[in-house]
Amino acid sequence: MNVTVELKIKRGEGIHVTRIAIAGQPVGEDRAVSDDELATLRLVVDGVRQLLSHPGPPGMAEDATRAIGIELFHTWLSPVWERILPALPPAGQTTNLAIVSDTLEILLLPWESLLPPERDPLGLDMAFAIQRRVLGLPPANRCRALSPGPLRLLFQASAPDGFPIATTTQARDAFAACLPDNSQPDAPRTDLRVVENGTWDALRQEIDSHQPHAIHLSGPALIRGTQGFFGFEEPEDRLVDARTAREIAHELLRFSGAGILIVSGREQGKSPPLAATGALCQGLIASGEFPMALAWPETLENDAARLFFGTLHTALAQGERVDAALTRARRALLPLTATSGRPDWLLPTLYARGEQPHLFHGAFQLSHRTKWLHDAPE
């Protein structure tokens, strides 16, 4: 049986009150993390994020992510780690680590880098599944009904005028390169539908007709305050049609049957839109019954995206749990990180309302009959 460890962090007056619970039971006393402590942590995090825009020499990314992982562990988990260890499930089962907060800045921290003693970073550890939740929002009170496989994907690229991002054709071609080759006899089956254009209405129509298990939006993610938006295209003049996370959740996703929405995109010459994609995913989960949203604040037109999404789609199509597929895909990026100097494996972040292990009916059985094609080296 899987175990859930919740790290609840609530904003107070000059502090962040932290409560840790295992299977709903508090562990230790509440702890206050001051704004000064958070400011120190922020400096280390900013150093890691700089490497995403300005890669350093080989080895620098590994050292930087290790430093932030140790700092995160020391700040949040170290005081109670010895009490958590006995509650972790045996090998072969998963510990769900839920970061629960009412503050976007907290949710945006690179929790995947958490580095306890004598372990790998938890975002690379197949025994852990990290997800971000919204404080005060109860988990979904029922499991989503799963439709049969194979894995159905719906992809839309939006490139409104005024945004220096990939054209819709470039984004579509890049996404196609991230899919298993259905012509190969041992490749898992996927059913891809590409939306004809980047408009809101076109996406709505394709959701209704294709009934996808996963939806991927590529285009500009925007933020105002802490509210996230996605930039669709106006149907006539291709100006930006900015839609809030709440609109997307209630008007497109609520009854779609999809299990996950993936948001990607990065404007040329700018830093990865970590805050914008994070706010959008946070808002999607907070606004409705939609179970999961994954942020990839980067373009699809690079080696990191091909490695990550190639591994992710293959694992999901083979019936892997979403959390395990995500960890496997992060691990696939490690060799690239070692040579590029960019900690790309920190880019993907999952927001969820609760545990949603599979995307389609029959995935569990399929996962026990398939051989992994893209395992990252140990």
C-alpha positions in Angstrom: 0.0 0.0 0.0 1.3 3.4 -0.9 2.0 6.0 1.8 1.3 9.8 1.5 3.6 12.3 3.3 2.1 15.8 3.3 4.3 18.8 3.7 1.8 21.6 4.4 3.2 25.2 4.3 0.9 28.0 5.1 1.7 31.7 4.8 1.7 33.6 8.1 2.9 37.1 9.3 6.5 37.0 8.3 6.7 33.2 8.5 5.6 30.1 6.8 4.0 27.6 9.2 5.0 24.0 8.3 3.1 20.9 9.3 4.1 17.4 8.2 1.7 14.5 8.2 1.9 10.8 7.3 -1.4 9.3 6.1 -3.1 12.3 7.6 -1.5 12.0 11.1 0.8 14.9 12.2 4.5 14.1 12.7 6.1 16.3 15.3 5.2 19.9 16.1 4.4 22.6 13.6 7.5 24.5 12.6 7.9 28.1 11.5 10.2 29.0 8.6 11.0 32.7 8.6 11.1 35.1 5.7 14.8 35.5 6.3 15.3 31.7 6.0 13.2 31.7 2.8 15.3 34.6 1.4 18.5 32.6 1.9 16.9 29.6 0.2 15.7 31.9 -2.6 19.3 32.9 -3.4 20.4 29.3 -3.8 17.3 28.5 -6.0 18.0 31.5 -8.2 21.5 30.2 -8.8 20.1 26.9 -10.1 17.5 28.6 -12.3 20.2 30.8 -13.9 21.7 27.6 -15.3 18.5 27.0 -17.3 19.1 30.2 -19.2 22.9 30.3 -19.0 24.4 26.8 -18.7 27.6 26.4 -16.9 30.5 23.9 -17.4 30.0 20.2 -17.0 29.4 19.3 -13.4 28.2 22.7 -12.3 24.5 21.7 -12.7 25.0 18.6 -10.6 26.7 20.6 -7.9 24.1 23.3 -7.9 21.1 20.9 -7.7 22.8 19.0 -5.0 23.3 22.2 -3.0 19.7 23.2 -3.3 18.5 19.7 -2.5 20.5 19.7 0.7 19.2 23.2 1.6 15.6 22.3 0.9 15.9 19.1 3.0 17.6 21.0 5.9 14.9 23.7 5.9 11.8 21.6 5.6 12.3 17.9 6.3 15.4 17.4 8.4 13.8 17.9 11.8 11.4 15.0 11.3 13.1 12.8 8.8 14.1 10.1 11.3 10.4 9.9 12.3 9.3 9.6 8.6 11.7 6.8 7.7 9.9 4.0 9.7 6.6 4.9 8.0 7.9 4.6 4.4 6.5 1.6 2.6 8.6 -1.5 1.6 10.4 -1.7 -1.8 8.1 -1.9 -4.8 5.6 0.6 -3.3 5.5 4.3 -3.6 5.7 7.2 -1.1 3.6 10.1 -2.4 5.2 13.4 -1.2 2.6 16.1 -1.5 3.7 19.7 -1.2 0.6 21.6 -0.1 0.7 25.3 0.1 -1.4 28.5 -0.4 1.7 30.4 -1.8 2.8 30.1 -5.4 6.4 30.8 -4.5 6.5 27.8 -2.2 5.0 25.5 -4.9 7.5 26.8 -7.4 10.5 25.7 -5.3 12.4 22.8 -7.0 11.2 20.1 -4.6 12.3 17.4 -6.9 15.9 18.2 -5.9 15.2 17.3 -2.2 18.2 15.3 -1.1 17.9 13.3 2.2 21.0 11.5 3.5 22.1 8.5 1.6 19.5 8.8 -1.2 19.2 10.2 -4.7 17.2 13.4 -5.1 13.6 12.4 -4.5 12.5 13.6 -8.0 14.8 10.9 -9.4 13.9 8.2 -6.9 11.4 5.7 -8.3 10.2 5.0 -4.8 8.9 8.6 -4.5 6.2 10.5 -6.3 6.2 14.3 -5.9 3.2 16.4 -6.6 2.0 20.0 -5.7 -1.4 20.6 -4.2 -3.3 23.7 -3.3 -3.8 24.2 0.5 -7.5 24.2 1.5 -8.6 22.2 -1.5 -9.7 18.7 -0.6 -8.5 15.8 -2.8 -10.9 14.7 -5.4 -13.6 12.7 -3.6 -13.9 10.0 -6.3 -11.6 8.3 -8.8 -12.0 9.4 -12.4 -13.7 6.8 -14.6 -11.0 5.5 -17.0 -11.8 5.0 -20.7 -10.1 2.1 -22.6 -6.7 2.4 -24.2 -4.6 2.8 -26.3 -3.3 6.1 -25.0 -5.1 9.0 -26.8 -3.2 12.2 -27.0 -4.5 15.6 -28.2 -2.0 18.3 -29.1 -2.5 21.9 -29.8 0.1 24.5 -30.7 -0.8 28.2 -30.4 1.4 31.0 -31.8 -0.5 34.3 -31.5 1.1 37.4 -33.1 3.5 39.3 -30.9 5.0 36.3 -29.1 8.5 35.1 -30.3 7.8 31.4 -30.0 7.8 28.5 -32.3 5.4 28.5 -35.2 2.5 26.0 -35.0 4.2 23.9 -37.7 7.5 23.8 -35.8 5.8 22.9 -32.5 3.7 20.1 -34.2 6.8 18.6 -35.9 8.7 18.8 -32.6 5.9 17.1 -30.7 5.7 14.3 -33.3 9.4 13.6 -32.7 8.5 13.0 -29.0 6.2 10.1 -29.7 6.8 6.4 -29.9 7.1 5.2 -33.5 3.9 3.2 -34.1 5.4 1.6 -37.1 7.8 -0.4 -35.0 6.4 -3.8 -33.9 7.6 -3.4 -30.2 6.4 0.2 -29.8 3.5 0.9 -27.6 0.4 2.2 -29.3 -0.6 5.8 -29.2 -3.5 7.6 -30.9 -2.5 11.2 -31.6 -4.9 13.9 -32.8 -3.5 17.4 -33.7 -5.8 20.4 -33.4 -6.0 22.2 -36.8 -5.3 25.7 -35.3 -4.6 27.4 -32.1 -8.1 28.7 -31.3 -10.2 28.0 -28.2 -13.1 26.7 -30.2 -11.0 24.3 -32.3 -9.6 22.8 -29.1 -13.1 22.4 -27.6 -14.3 20.6 -30.7 -11.4 18.2 -30.7 -11.8 17.4 -27.0 -15.4 16.5 -27.7 -14.6 14.2 -30.7 -11.3 12.6 -29.6 -12.0 12.1 -25.9 -8.3 12.2 -25.1 -6.6 10.8 -22.0 -3.9 13.5 -22.1 -4.0 17.0 -23.6 -0.9 19.0 -24.5 -0.9 22.7 -25.0 2.2 24.4 -26.5 2.2 28.2 -26.6 2.6 31.3 -24.4 1.9 30.9 -20.7 1.1 34.3 -19.1 0.9 35.5 -15.5 -0.7 38.5 -13.8 -0.1 38.6 -10.1 -0.5 35.0 -9.2 -3.1 34.2 -11.8 -2.1 32.0 -14.8 -3.3 32.3 -18.4 -2.7 30.4 -21.6 -2.5 32.4 -24.9 -4.8 30.9 -27.5 -5.2 32.5 -31.0 -8.1 34.7 -32.0 -9.8 33.0 -35.0 -9.7 36.1 -37.3 -6.5 38.1 -36.7 -4.4 35.6 -34.6 -4.0 38.1 -31.8 -3.7 36.5 -28.3 -6.9 35.1 -26.8 -5.8 34.9 -23.1 -7.8 32.4 -21.1 -7.6 32.0 -17.3 -6.9 28.6 -15.7 -10.4 28.7 -14.3 -12.0 29.2 -17.8 -9.9 26.3 -19.1 -10.8 24.0 -16.2 -14.5 24.7 -16.1 -15.3 25.2 -19.8 -12.9 22.7 -21.5 -11.6 20.2 -19.1 -14.2 19.6 -16.4 -16.2 17.0 -18.5 -13.4 16.1 -20.9 -12.5 12.7 -19.4 -8.9 13.6 -19.8 -6.6 12.7 -16.9 -3.8 15.2 -17.4 -3.1 18.6 -19.1 0.5 19.4 -20.1 1.6 23.0 -20.7 4.8 23.8 -22.6 6.3 26.8 -24.2 9.1 29.4 -23.9 9.6 32.7 -25.7 12.8 33.0 -27.6 15.5 34.9 -25.7 13.7 34.7 -22.4 14.1 32.6 -19.3 11.8 29.6 -18.8 8.4 30.8 -17.7 8.4 28.9 -14.4 6.0 31.2 -12.6 3.5 31.5 -15.5 3.3 27.7 -16.2 3.2 27.0 -12.4 0.4 29.5 -11.8 -1.5 28.1 -14.7 -1.2 24.5 -13.5 -2.0 25.6 -9.9 -5.1 27.4 -11.1 -6.3 24.4 -13.2 -6.2 22.1 -10.2 -7.7 24.7 -7.8 -10.6 25.6 -10.2 -12.3 22.3 -10.8 -12.4 18.6 -10.7 -9.5 18.1 -13.1 -7.0 15.7 -11.6 -3.5 16.6 -12.9 -1.5 19.3 -14.7 2.1 19.1 -15.7 4.3 22.2 -16.4 7.1 22.0 -18.9 8.3 25.7 -19.0 10.5 25.1 -22.1 10.2 24.7 -25.8 9.7 21.4 -27.5 12.3 22.1 -30.1 15.4 20.7 -28.3 17.0 17.5 -27.2 15.8 17.8 -23.6 12.1 17.8 -24.7 12.6 14.9 -27.1 14.2 12.8 -24.4 11.8 13.8 -21.7 8.5 13.5 -23.7 9.7 10.5 -25.7 10.3 8.6 -22.4 7.1 9.9 -20.8 4.8 9.1 -23.7 6.3 5.6 -24.1 6.0 4.9 -20.4 2.4 6.1 -20.2 1.4 4.2 -23.4 2.9 1.1 -21.8 0.6 1.5 -18.8 3.1 3.0 -16.3 1.7 5.0 -13.5 1.8 8.8 -14.1 4.1 9.5 -11.2 6.5 6.6 -12.1 6.5 7.6 -15.8 7.4 11.2 -14.8 10.3 10.1 -12.6 11.5 7.8 -15.4 11.4 10.6 -17.8 13.4 12.9 -15.5 16.0 10.2 -15.1 16.3 10.0 -18.9 17.6 13.6 -18.8 20.5 13.0 -16.5 23.1 12.1 -19.2 22.1 15.3 -21.1 22.4 17.4 -18.0 25.9 16.1 -17.4 27.1 17.4 -20.8 24.9 20.5 -21.3 25.3 22.1 -17.9 21.5 22.6 -17.7 19.5 20.9 -14.9 16.6 20.2 -17.3 15.3 17.4 -15.1 14.1 20.1 -12.7 11.8 21.6 -15.3 8.8 19.3 -15.2 6.5 19.8 -12.2 3.3 18.0 -11.4 0.2 19.6 -9.8 -2.6 17.3 -8.7 -5.7 16.9 -6.5 -4.8 13.5 -5.3 -3.5 10.2 -6.4 -4.4 9.3 -10.0 -2.1 6.5 -11.0 -3.2 5.6 -14.5 -4.6 7.4 -17.6 -6.6 4.6 -19.3 -8.5 1.4 -18.4 -6.3 -1.6 -18.7 -3.1 0.3 -18.1 -2.3 -1.6 -14.9 -2.5 -4.9 -16.7 -0.6 -3.6 -19.7 2.2 -2.3 -17.5 2.9 -5.8 -16.2 3.3 -7.3 -19.7 5.6 -4.7 -21.3 9.4 -4.1 -21.4 10.6 -0.6 -20.8 12.2 0.8 -24.0 13.7 4.0 -22.5 15.0 3.1 -19.1 17.6 5.6 -17.9 20.9 4.0 -16.9 21.5 3.4 -13.2 
